[in-house]
Amino acid sequence: MQTILIVEDDRKIAELLQSYIVKYGYHVIVTTDFEHVLQQFQQEQPDMVLLDVNLPSYDGYYWCRQIRAHSICPVIFISARAGEMDQIMALENGADDYITKPFDYGIVMAKIRSHLRRAYGEYASKHEEIILHKEGLSLYPERLELHYNNQSVLLTKKEADIIESLIERHPRVASREALLEKLWDDQTYVDENTLNVNITRVRKKFLDLGLLDAVETVRGIGYRLYISWNQDDGL
Amino acid sequence: MKLFLKEHALLIVIQIIQFSAVMSIYWLDGYRNVGPALYSIMLGLFFLGGYLCYQYYSRRHYYRRLQEPLLSLDDSVQQLDQAPVSEALEQLLRQQYRYYQQRLATINQQQQEHLTFMNQWVHQMKTPLSVIELTVQDVDEPEFASIREELERMSSGLNTILYMARLRTFEQDFHIRSISLSEVIREVVQEHKRLFIRNQVYPDVKIKDGDLWTESDQKWLFFMVSQLVVNAVKYSAHTNNKVILSSYIVGHQAVIEVQDYGVGIPASDIKRVFEPFFTGENGRHFRESTGMGLYLTHEAAQRLDHQLELESTVNQGTTVRILFPSYQR
């Protein structure tokens, strides 16, 4: 398990980040002693450091230089300062990346993963494949496959995203806005029509698995996974 | 000269009356010798003329000073003449100058303190904002969507303050380099994806003429396009219309265009949209208009040497273009 050290003096942000990153299977340590960041670094030997610029005694740049004197592990700065100078300073002092507050979990996680991959190789982190289970239904978001009753269908990325949201939200409704936000990636801008089309495709995929009316429309809000199959199959 | 003559007109008139009075007394007394009388008048006028010339010559700077408008505060401390009145005026102006200098310095300092405080404060606010944002990010309940919306509003407000402050120190703060227009458009759209989705307005990105590169400042250009997009979305919310973002070439210029099919701007307001704090007709219907977005965009465009064009028809929409004087492919 890879270890990530968070050096951030705002306790709440540190804890929120910690609880989020832990979900992805990393070991996370939060610094509480800002006088001895380097000692803690050497003790714990983390695989990556998230560093704030404004710290109680020395600033983040200072600690980054200290860490750099001993290790080449990835260091990502997290700061409220968005100025170009601050970013340049950070990179000059040995940082690998810079994220400005307020930030998005998704971006932090993506950057952490990409830097870990860079530093330790794609397969160095043996993270297990994510599988989502629901009443006999299994979604493999990384393989883009949906399994039910020894049958499987291939999904597109968008369909997988929709099904993932539906499973995660079940039995609550996944709102249209949340679905749109999830489908919207760098290159393609998804509108209501695209969402409708994709929902129709998802329904079709469920039908292919023999599951009728699996996606229920909740007028004005969004969609909900409707599970009508588990009683008979006893799965 | 004019002022001098005006001021001494009475003296001249009195002198002439005096000459004629003295002459008429002699005349009435029976002394009728014209030659010496004329001679004494000539002599009198000569002395008067001499006096006036001396007076004018010794105070000419003083009179000029009184007549010319001050072009700047520094004008008030010129060297005047040696005459007592001139020296008095000079001293008065000097005093006034010093007094205003002091006032200006105090006010400048106060403003500087205020600005520094604002900047610090804005940065401090970002941390609690991040905490709230991280807390609600993964919760998909309707009330949290509304909290997220308010959060976005707050952080865009804070950003505007920061850019406002940056505008003052623009010369130290910008960094020109080659920038891809399509990249800027993509980033802006990505940044505002929630705004689009929430308002049920969707972007339509049209990159014509390939990927265009131009010289600009990344941060400011991003800010400018963001402002245009935020306006476009705000004024066409819930109409199911698209906002078209395009980049293309016109003549020798590269263009970023943001076009919406929203409410448009009344013709009477169009001239003034780039003025600070101007919200106009639409500002009354849409809350949270500060009138700063387009002003800042315009100011930044001027400083970066980009042109800004705005066309609008009420109920049909608005098109804003940023024109870049040169480009590379």
Chai-1 contact restraints between the chains, C-beta under 6 A:
chainA,res_idxA,chainB,res_idxB,connection_type,confidence,min_distance_angstrom,max_distance_angstrom,comment,restraint_id
A,D10,B,T127,contact,1.0,0.0,6.0,A-B,restraint_1
A,K12,B,V131,contact,1.0,0.0,6.0,A-B,restraint_2
A,I13,B,S130,contact,1.0,0.0,6.0,A-B,restraint_3
A,I13,B,V131,contact,1.0,0.0,6.0,A-B,restraint_4
A,L16,B,L134,contact,1.0,0.0,6.0,A-B,restraint_5
A,A80,B,H123,contact,1.0,0.0,6.0,A-B,restraint_6
A,A80,B,K126,contact,1.0,0.0,6.0,A-B,restraint_7
A,E84,B,H175,contact,1.0,0.0,6.0,A-B,restraint_8
A,K101,B,K126,contact,1.0,0.0,6.0,A-B,restraint_9
A,K101,B,S130,contact,1.0,0.0,6.0,A-B,restraint_10
A,P102,B,L129,contact,1.0,0.0,6.0,A-B,restraint_11
A,P102,B,S130,contact,1.0,0.0,6.0,A-B,restraint_12
A,P102,B,E133,contact,1.0,0.0,6.0,A-B,restraint_13
A,P102,B,S155,contact,1.0,0.0,6.0,A-B,restraint_14
A,Y105,B,Q137,contact,1.0,0.0,6.0,A-B,restraint_15
A,E177,B,I197,contact,1.0,0.0,6.0,A-B,restraint_16
A,A178,B,D140,contact,1.0,0.0,6.0,A-B,restraint_17
A,L180,B,I197,contact,1.0,0.0,6.0,A-B,restraint_18
A,E181,B,I197,contact,1.0,0.0,6.0,A-B,restraint_19
A,W184,B,K193,contact,1.0,0.0,6.0,A-B,restraint_20
A,Y189,B,Y202,contact,1.0,0.0,6.0,A-B,restraint_21
A,Y189,B,P203,contact,1.0,0.0,6.0,A-B,restraint_22
A,D191,B,Y202,contact,1.0,0.0,6.0,A-B,restraint_23
